[in-house]
C-alpha cells in the first residue's frame, strides 16, 4: 500500500471523527478500516454517561465490518486531536489481534494529519491473549 492509500484512509478516518459522540470527554476519535477488496468501513467513538458502556472508534469500525460479513482487513487508520498521535486502547488492540492480525495501523493527530505513524498489530500487542490461549489448547 502506498502513500495515496494511506492518505485516503486517514481522510476517511477524519470524516468519521466528525460523527463521534463524545459529550463527556469531548475527545472525538475516528477510524477507517480497509479490506483487501478496497472497502472502507468508518467508525467513531460513542460515549455513555456510564463510561464502561462507551465504545472506541476502532471497535465500532471493526464491529460494523464484521457484522456486514466483511473480513480480510489490510489497514486501519485512527485519528484524534492528540499531541503527536493517538493510539488504540488495549481492548481495541486485542480485537485487532483477533480479527485483523496482519493489518497495518496508521495513527495521526487530526490537527496535523500529514504526520502519520505506522505500526503492525503485533507491535502494538505482542503475545496477544489469543496467541497464549491457542498455545494452551
URNORLIN-V150834 format. One line per field, one symbol per residue. ss: DSSP state (@ for helix, = for strand, . for the rest). psi: psi as a letter, one per 20 degrees, with the letter a starting at -180 (. if undefined). Layout:
ss->???
psi->???
//
This chain:
ss->..@@@@@@@@@@@@@@@...=.......=======....=====.=....@@@.=.@@@@@@@@@@@.....========.........@@@@@@@@@@....======......=====@@@@....@@@@@@@@.
psi->pahgggghhgghhhghhijqnmighknpqqqppprhijqppqqqqoqqhnhiirpqgghgggggggijjqamphqpppqrmppfrqqqrggggghhhgilhjqqopqqpiimiinpqprqghhhmqlqggggghhh.
//
